[in-house]
Amino acid sequence: MSPTEQHLYIGLIGLNGSGKSSVSDYLKKTYDFQAVSLSKIIRDEATKQRLPLTRYNLIHVANQLKKEKGSHFCAQKTFKDMSKHPFK
C-alpha cells in the first residue's frame, strides 16, 4: 500500500438472520467491496478437528477458541491476515 492509499474496513455484527449477509451482498454488488467472514476461522478449525460443520459443532469450536485464545482472537487474526494481504 502506498503512503497515500487507504483502506476502509466495515464490520457487520448481529444475530443469526439479522441481515448481515444481505448488507454484505449489497456492498459487494453496489460498491465493489470485498467481504471477509470471521467464521471462516471457526470453520477451518472445525475441519482441522475433523468435525462436521453443524451449527452445534461451530458453536462449540467458537467457544473453545474464545476460551483458549481470547474473545478477540477471530477478529484479530482476520485483521492481521487482511493487513498482510490487502484487497486490491
Protein Blocks (a to p, Z undefined) as FASTA:
>chain_A
ZZkbccddddddddehilmmmmmmmmmmmnopacddfklmmmmmmmmnopacdfklmmmm
mmmmmmmnojklmmmmmmmmmmmmccZZ
